[in-house]
Amino acid sequence: MKVINEEKFVDAFNLKLAKGQEEYVSHPVRSLAQAYVYRNQCQPFGIYADEKMVGYVMVIYDYDVPEYDIWHMMIDESLQGKGYGRAALNQIIEYIKAKTFGDSSRIALTCNKKLHR
């Protein structure tokens, strides 16, 4: 996982969701705009396999609760099912433990309740 900065954001734009996933996960273009607006409480990350970005995830700190929220996690449609999401989630939890934005022992993974498997 790597912080998305000016050099890496175009890689995030090229990620693709699988057909039908658009209603459940925001594309990185939208969430990077949110990350900019909430930059004092938010960090976007690219999920990497070697040097290739394979996915995206964003962590935001909710000062009102307080808690860390994991937003917009997605893996490119061509690379889903290979364990990249699971590995990234473990790294995100380690990042959150550093309490970069504020103190909290709460983590929430946002999801869409419509999706049932």
C-alpha positions as CSV (number, residue, x, y, z in Angstrom):
1,M,0.0,0.0,0.0
2,K,1.2,3.5,-0.8
3,V,-0.1,7.0,-0.1
4,I,-1.7,8.4,-3.3
5,N,0.0,11.7,-4.2
6,E,0.4,13.8,-7.2
7,E,2.5,11.2,-9.0
8,K,0.1,8.3,-8.4
9,F,-3.4,9.7,-8.7
10,V,-3.6,8.9,-12.5
11,D,-3.0,5.3,-11.7
12,A,-6.1,5.3,-9.5
13,F,-8.2,6.8,-12.3
14,N,-7.4,3.8,-14.5
15,L,-8.8,1.3,-12.0
16,K,-12.0,-0.4,-13.2
17,L,-14.9,-1.8,-11.2
18,A,-16.5,-5.0,-12.4
19,K,-19.9,-4.6,-14.1
20,G,-22.6,-3.9,-11.5
21,Q,-20.2,-2.8,-8.7
22,E,-20.6,0.9,-9.5
23,E,-23.7,1.1,-7.3
24,Y,-21.8,-0.3,-4.3
25,V,-18.3,1.4,-4.5
26,S,-17.4,4.9,-5.6
27,H,-14.7,5.1,-8.3
28,P,-11.4,6.6,-7.1
29,V,-12.0,9.8,-9.1
30,R,-14.9,10.6,-6.8
31,S,-13.3,9.5,-3.6
32,L,-10.0,11.3,-4.4
33,A,-12.1,14.5,-4.7
34,Q,-13.5,13.7,-1.2
35,A,-10.0,13.1,0.1
36,Y,-9.0,16.5,-1.0
37,V,-11.9,18.2,0.7
38,Y,-11.4,16.2,3.9
39,R,-7.6,16.3,3.7
40,N,-7.2,17.2,7.4
41,Q,-8.8,13.9,8.4
42,C,-8.4,11.6,5.4
43,Q,-5.8,9.6,3.6
44,P,-6.2,7.8,0.3
45,F,-4.0,4.7,-0.5
46,G,-3.2,2.8,-3.7
47,I,-3.1,-1.0,-3.2
48,Y,-0.1,-2.4,-5.0
49,A,1.2,-5.7,-6.3
50,D,4.8,-5.0,-6.9
51,E,4.8,-1.6,-8.6
52,K,1.4,-1.9,-10.2
53,M,-1.7,-0.3,-8.5
54,V,-4.3,-3.0,-8.3
55,G,-6.8,-1.2,-6.0
56,Y,-7.7,1.8,-3.9
57,V,-8.8,2.4,-0.3
58,M,-9.4,5.6,1.8
59,V,-9.2,6.0,5.5
60,I,-11.1,8.9,7.1
61,Y,-11.3,10.0,10.7
62,D,-14.8,11.0,12.0
63,Y,-14.2,13.5,14.7
64,D,-17.9,13.4,15.7
65,V,-17.9,9.8,16.8
66,P,-14.7,9.5,17.0
67,E,-13.8,6.6,14.8
68,Y,-11.7,5.6,11.8
69,D,-13.8,4.7,8.7
70,I,-12.5,2.6,5.8
71,W,-14.1,4.0,2.7
72,H,-14.3,3.1,-1.0
73,M,-12.2,0.0,-0.9
74,M,-12.0,-1.6,-4.3
75,I,-9.8,-3.9,-6.4
76,D,-9.6,-3.6,-10.2
77,E,-12.0,-5.9,-11.9
78,S,-9.3,-7.9,-13.6
79,L,-7.5,-8.7,-10.3
80,Q,-10.3,-9.5,-7.9
81,G,-10.2,-12.7,-5.9
82,K,-6.4,-12.8,-5.6
83,G,-6.2,-11.7,-1.9
84,Y,-5.2,-8.1,-2.6
85,G,-8.2,-6.8,-0.6
86,R,-7.5,-8.9,2.4
87,A,-3.8,-8.0,2.5
88,A,-4.7,-4.3,2.1
89,L,-7.2,-4.5,4.9
90,N,-4.5,-5.8,7.3
91,Q,-2.2,-2.9,6.3
92,I,-5.0,-0.4,6.8
93,I,-5.7,-1.6,10.3
94,E,-2.0,-1.2,11.1
95,Y,-2.1,2.3,9.7
96,I,-5.1,3.1,11.8
97,K,-3.4,1.8,15.0
98,A,-0.9,4.7,14.6
99,K,-3.9,7.1,15.3
100,T,-2.6,9.6,12.7
101,F,-5.7,11.8,12.8
102,G,-6.9,11.3,16.4
103,D,-7.5,9.0,19.3
104,S,-10.1,6.2,18.8
105,S,-10.4,2.5,19.4
106,R,-13.2,2.2,16.8
107,I,-12.9,1.2,13.2
108,A,-15.8,1.0,10.8
109,L,-15.8,-0.6,7.3
110,T,-18.4,1.1,5.2
111,C,-20.5,-1.1,3.0
112,N,-23.7,-1.2,1.0
113,K,-26.4,-3.2,2.7
114,K,-28.0,-4.1,-0.7
115,L,-25.2,-6.5,-1.6
116,H,-25.9,-10.0,-0.3
117,R,-23.8,-13.0,-1.1
